[in-house]
Amino acid sequence: MPHYLNVYQLKWLLLSLAVVLVSHVANLPVWVIAASATFGTWRYCIEKYQWPMPKAWQLLPITLLICIGIIFTFKGFFGRDASLSLLVVMCSLKLLETKTLRDYMLVIVLGYFLVGNLFLFNQTIATFLVSIPPLILLTATLINTSLPTIQSIQFSFKLACQLLLQAVPVMLILFVLFPRIPGPLWGLPQNANNAMSGLGDSLQFGNISNLTKNSAIAFRAQFKGAIPANNQLYWRGPVLWHQKNQNWTMSSAKIGLPLEKLTVQGAPIQYAITLEPHNRLWLLMLDMPTTIPQKAKLTHDYSVLADRPVRTRMRYEATSFNQYQLGTSLSEREKLLSLQINEGENPKTIELVKTWEHLSAADKINAALNLYRQQDFFYTLQPPRLSKNSVDDFLFNTKRGFCEHYATSFVYLMRAASVPARIVTGYQGGEFNPNGNYLIVRQSDAHAWAEVWLQDKGWVRVDPTAAVSPERIEFGISEALSNTDELPIMARKDYPWLKKAYLNWDSVNNGWNQWVLGYDDKKQLDFLKKLTGKGLNLQEMLIWMMAMIVLVMVATSYFLIKQNKTKLNPAQHLYARYLNQLKRTGLEPRSSEAALDFAQRAAAVLPNQKQLIIEIAQRYNALMYSASPKPELLDELAQRIKQLKIKTL
């Protein structure tokens, strides 16, 4: 016979699902949230006003409309986001046919699964904290659904928290000892076109200045030795060769240019990068990288590319040298690419460059830099719009720009003067966090600079921004702008108390990233080796894991049994005596069987005692689970147990 639940238990279920839905607000389309709320309200009205449950033929068109809505919303891409939306709306739709205990249990399990889905989107401490309230509510709902009588809110929450705390030791054992494999255990694809903060694969006026207004973290860097000076912190990203109008792009891999020869000297710089997802291929490395992560490759111009777009946070170790010589020989193909400019544009710039024809390459570089130093050029995040001849307009009219203006105009000057040049984009500098001894590099640290090719020296870094605003390179973006209001709060030099609080919080986040999210197969093996004094193989790890879980479960069971024995209240003592009487007939409560369920089964075996058995169970439940049971109930329970006449079968 199916067990139908009451409106109080339905309220618990709807409340817990509502909190689960709220935790996913940032991950769901508005219409999915509205539809789920509508279905939940509909189910509540069915119970409260005794509306009829919808028939299957009524739910079918609703289901089809939802599926069509998911397809149109996500443009047919059935990935992570679409899967979550479908699961949420189908779970809420399931409420409209939820009546029995089995139905409730199924929806609660789906609720737990939806909480787990939070970590497919983000694995930060904030996500972990957000997941706790719905877990407690779902567990409290499970308690109220399983027990036959109405429980107090205090009792439900207390027991739910106790149950979740009892699971923590097992969770920690599984986290430490469950064998890790490289890469995720499972994954749902996400839309490759989803916007993420970060450098693009091209450069136009405004690209980097707009990115600088974003205080999101691009990556964190932790050095094994001393941190290089700020003016040496050039984090290399895409290298741009091709110019088309006002757009600069990377060279194509199909050209097949050979890897530029790199000669290094001095001490190596060893560091680890924790890179935030940016949905593109490049991995940021300090100029000039010599050791790169696995499953990554060097381009011919020493950008580092991953084997797939970076859509989740990743950590990698690298080695770089800040004293180097790159590409001392220049092929004809490279020379052609690094001298390419469009004919018929920027005539004033071309005329200026003609006056430099008698100068050496080094003197041409100095002449261009002196132009920035000696004229009234201004470093700003709010440059005016430029005309079609953008370099002419910038150099001779507006003279107001950001790093992309100086880098692109400088490279154009060099190419027009027959000096091979290219643009390098990436990040420059970083903010030191003394709490964890690491650098925070934000999107606001995005930067563009130039590399010129000189005979016998190869590619040499030249940063024209330093000619206009040396503070930007020496001390960071916040020192370079006269009006710090142009920058996001976290990148500004004012509000020191807010900055201090943020750095404290970020050090906690960084620890979480390193030791929780970064606990991969390598860290696991290293940690277990330190713990046991030897390397563990897969079989030994599984044996240790199972042994420790069994030990924890035995210890927990012993503690709970001992606690129950030592703290039996009068009602429990009476009920234990009643169970001993029924045991003579061969009747014993099953595992997890509620008192009233057991009473119904016992009454079927002992029909002559049915009334007494049911009344005993009712009074016992009232004494155990009511917020304020009546004192006379204990006497009534004792009288009915005494009246019970049991004959041994």
CORSULNOR-V678397 format. One record per backbone hydrogen bond with DSSP energy under -0.5 kcal/mol. NH is the residue of the N-H (numbers start at 1). CO is the residue of the C=O. E is the energy in kcal/mol with one decimal. If there is no record, write none. Layout:
nh: <NH NH>
co: <CO CO>
e: <E E>
//
This chain:
nh: <4 5 10 11 12 13 14 15 16 17 18 19 20 21 22 23 24 24 25 27 28 28 33 34 35 36 37 38 39 40 41 42 43 44 45 46 47 48 49 50 51 51 58 59 60 61 62 63 64 65 66 67 68 69 70 71 72 73 74 75 76 77 78 79 80 83 84 85 86 87 88 89 90 91 92 93 94 95 95 96 97 98 99 101 104 105 106 107 108 109 110 111 112 113 114 115 116 117 118 118 119 120 121 121 122 128 129 130 131 132 132 133 134 135 136 137 138 139 140 141 142 143 144 145 146 147 152 156 157 158 159 160 161 162 163 164 165 166 167 168 168 169 171 172 173 174 175 176 177 178 194 203 207 210 211 212 213 213 214 215 218 219 220 221 222 224 225 232 233 234 235 235 236 236 237 240 241 242 244 247 248 249 250 251 255 256 260 263 265 269 270 271 272 273 274 275 275 276 278 279 283 285 287 290 291 296 297 299 302 304 305 305 306 307 310 311 314 316 318 319 320 321 323 324 325 326 327 331 335 336 337 338 339 339 340 345 350 351 352 353 354 355 355 356 357 359 364 365 366 367 368 369 370 371 372 373 374 375 377 377 378 380 380 390 393 394 395 396 397 398 399 401 405 406 407 408 409 410 411 412 413 414 415 416 417 418 419 420 421 422 423 424 425 426 427 428 429 431 432 433 434 436 437 438 439 440 441 441 442 443 444 445 446 447 449 450 451 452 453 454 454 456 457 458 459 460 462 464 466 467 468 468 469 472 473 474 475 476 476 479 480 480 481 484 486 487 488 491 492 499 500 501 502 503 504 505 506 507 508 509 510 511 512 513 514 515 516 517 518 519 520 524 525 526 527 528 529 530 531 532 533 541 542 543 544 545 546 547 548 549 550 551 552 553 554 555 556 557 558 559 560 561 562 563 564 565 566 567 568 573 574 575 576 577 578 579 580 581 582 583 584 584 585 586 587 588 593 594 598 599 600 601 602 603 604 605 606 609 610 613 614 615 616 617 618 619 620 621 622 623 624 625 626 629 633 634 635 636 637 638 639 640 641 642 643 644 646 647 649>
co: <2 99 6 7 8 9 10 11 12 13 14 15 16 17 18 19 20 21 22 24 24 25 29 30 31 32 33 34 35 36 37 38 39 40 41 42 43 44 45 46 45 46 55 55 56 57 58 59 60 61 62 63 64 65 66 67 68 69 70 72 71 74 76 77 189 79 80 81 82 83 84 85 86 87 88 89 90 91 92 93 94 95 97 3 100 101 102 103 104 105 106 107 108 109 110 111 112 113 114 115 116 117 117 118 118 124 125 126 127 128 129 129 130 131 132 133 134 135 136 137 138 139 140 141 142 143 625 152 153 154 155 156 157 158 159 160 161 162 163 164 165 165 167 168 169 170 171 172 173 174 191 248 204 206 207 208 209 210 211 213 441 441 274 439 272 270 270 229 230 232 233 427 234 285 425 423 249 249 247 244 203 242 201 239 252 253 300 325 323 320 268 318 222 316 220 273 314 218 310 310 304 236 234 319 319 293 305 303 299 283 297 303 281 295 280 309 275 273 271 291 269 288 265 322 263 459 261 329 331 332 333 334 335 336 337 342 346 347 348 349 350 351 352 353 354 356 360 361 362 363 364 365 366 367 368 369 370 371 372 375 399 378 401 388 389 390 391 392 393 393 394 378 402 402 403 404 405 406 407 408 409 410 411 412 413 415 414 418 338 451 240 449 238 447 235 445 233 440 430 438 432 433 433 433 221 431 219 439 440 216 214 442 443 426 424 462 422 460 420 452 458 328 454 454 326 452 450 462 463 464 464 465 465 469 469 470 471 471 472 476 476 477 477 482 483 484 212 488 489 495 496 497 498 499 500 501 502 503 504 505 506 507 508 509 510 511 512 512 513 516 518 520 521 522 523 524 525 526 527 528 529 537 538 539 540 541 542 543 544 545 546 547 548 549 550 551 552 553 554 555 556 557 558 559 560 561 562 563 565 569 570 571 572 573 574 575 576 577 578 579 580 581 582 583 582 586 590 592 594 595 596 597 598 599 600 601 602 606 607 609 610 611 612 613 614 615 616 617 618 619 620 621 622 626 630 631 631 632 633 634 635 636 637 638 639 640 644 645 584>
e: <-0.7 -1.5 -1.7 -2.1 -1.6 -1.9 -2.9 -2.5 -2.4 -2.2 -2.1 -2.0 -2.0 -2.5 -2.3 -2.0 -0.7 -0.9 -1.6 -1.7 -0.6 -0.9 -1.7 -2.5 -2.5 -2.3 -2.3 -2.1 -2.4 -2.1 -2.3 -2.5 -2.2 -1.9 -2.3 -2.0 -1.6 -2.7 -2.7 -0.5 -0.7 -0.6 -0.8 -1.7 -1.9 -0.7 -0.8 -2.5 -2.2 -2.3 -2.1 -2.3 -2.4 -2.5 -2.4 -2.2 -2.4 -2.7 -2.2 -0.8 -2.3 -2.3 -0.9 -1.5 -3.4 -2.4 -2.3 -2.2 -2.4 -2.4 -2.8 -2.2 -2.2 -2.2 -2.1 -1.9 -1.9 -0.7 -0.6 -1.4 -1.8 -1.7 -0.7 -1.4 -2.2 -2.5 -2.0 -2.1 -2.5 -2.4 -2.1 -2.0 -2.1 -2.2 -2.3 -1.8 -2.0 -1.4 -0.5 -1.4 -1.3 -1.6 -0.5 -1.3 -1.5 -1.9 -2.6 -2.5 -1.7 -0.7 -0.8 -0.7 -0.7 -1.5 -2.4 -2.6 -2.6 -2.1 -2.5 -2.5 -2.2 -2.0 -2.5 -2.3 -1.8 -2.1 -0.6 -2.3 -2.5 -2.3 -2.5 -2.2 -2.5 -2.1 -2.5 -2.2 -2.4 -2.1 -0.9 -0.6 -0.9 -0.6 -2.2 -2.5 -2.2 -2.4 -2.3 -2.4 -2.8 -2.0 -1.8 -2.4 -2.2 -2.1 -1.5 -2.3 -0.5 -0.9 -1.8 -0.5 -2.4 -2.0 -1.8 -2.1 -2.5 -2.5 -0.6 -2.3 -1.4 -1.7 -0.7 -3.2 -0.8 -3.5 -1.9 -3.3 -2.2 -1.9 -3.0 -2.1 -2.0 -2.2 -0.9 -0.6 -1.4 -1.0 -2.1 -2.7 -2.1 -3.2 -0.6 -2.0 -2.5 -3.1 -2.7 -0.7 -2.9 -2.1 -1.6 -3.2 -2.8 -1.3 -2.5 -3.0 -1.8 -0.7 -2.5 -2.8 -1.8 -0.5 -2.9 -0.5 -3.1 -1.4 -2.9 -1.2 -2.1 -2.3 -2.5 -1.3 -2.3 -1.8 -0.5 -0.5 -2.6 -0.5 -3.3 -0.5 -2.6 -2.4 -2.1 -2.6 -0.6 -0.7 -0.9 -0.8 -1.9 -2.3 -2.2 -2.3 -1.6 -0.7 -1.2 -2.1 -1.2 -2.3 -2.3 -1.9 -2.0 -2.5 -2.1 -2.4 -2.7 -1.5 -1.4 -2.1 -3.1 -1.6 -0.6 -1.8 -2.4 -0.6 -2.0 -1.9 -2.5 -2.4 -2.9 -2.5 -1.4 -2.3 -1.6 -2.3 -1.1 -1.6 -2.8 -2.2 -2.0 -2.0 -2.4 -2.2 -2.3 -2.5 -2.6 -2.5 -1.4 -1.7 -3.2 -0.6 -2.0 -2.1 -2.1 -2.6 -2.7 -2.4 -1.8 -2.5 -2.6 -2.9 -0.5 -3.1 -0.7 -1.2 -1.4 -1.3 -3.2 -3.0 -2.6 -0.6 -0.6 -2.9 -0.6 -1.6 -1.9 -2.6 -2.6 -2.2 -2.4 -2.4 -2.5 -0.6 -2.4 -0.5 -1.8 -2.5 -3.3 -3.3 -2.9 -0.7 -1.2 -0.9 -0.9 -0.8 -3.5 -1.3 -0.7 -2.5 -2.7 -1.1 -0.5 -0.9 -0.6 -0.8 -0.9 -0.8 -1.8 -1.8 -0.5 -1.5 -1.5 -2.1 -2.5 -2.1 -2.4 -2.6 -2.0 -2.1 -2.9 -1.9 -1.3 -2.3 -2.9 -2.1 -2.2 -2.5 -2.4 -2.8 -2.0 -2.1 -1.1 -1.0 -2.0 -2.5 -2.2 -2.3 -2.7 -2.6 -1.9 -2.0 -2.0 -2.6 -2.1 -2.3 -2.2 -2.2 -2.6 -2.5 -2.7 -2.6 -2.4 -2.2 -2.5 -2.3 -2.5 -2.6 -2.7 -2.4 -2.6 -2.6 -2.7 -2.3 -2.5 -2.9 -2.7 -2.4 -2.6 -2.5 -2.3 -1.2 -0.7 -2.2 -2.3 -2.3 -2.3 -1.8 -2.0 -2.3 -1.8 -1.5 -2.0 -1.8 -0.7 -0.9 -1.4 -1.5 -1.8 -0.6 -2.1 -0.5 -2.5 -2.2 -2.1 -1.6 -2.7 -2.7 -1.2 -1.1 -2.5 -1.5 -1.1 -2.6 -2.4 -2.3 -2.5 -1.9 -2.3 -2.4 -2.3 -2.4 -2.1 -2.4 -2.2 -2.8 -1.4 -0.5 -1.5 -1.1 -0.6 -2.2 -2.5 -2.2 -2.5 -2.1 -2.0 -2.0 -2.0 -0.9 -0.7 -0.5 -0.6>
//
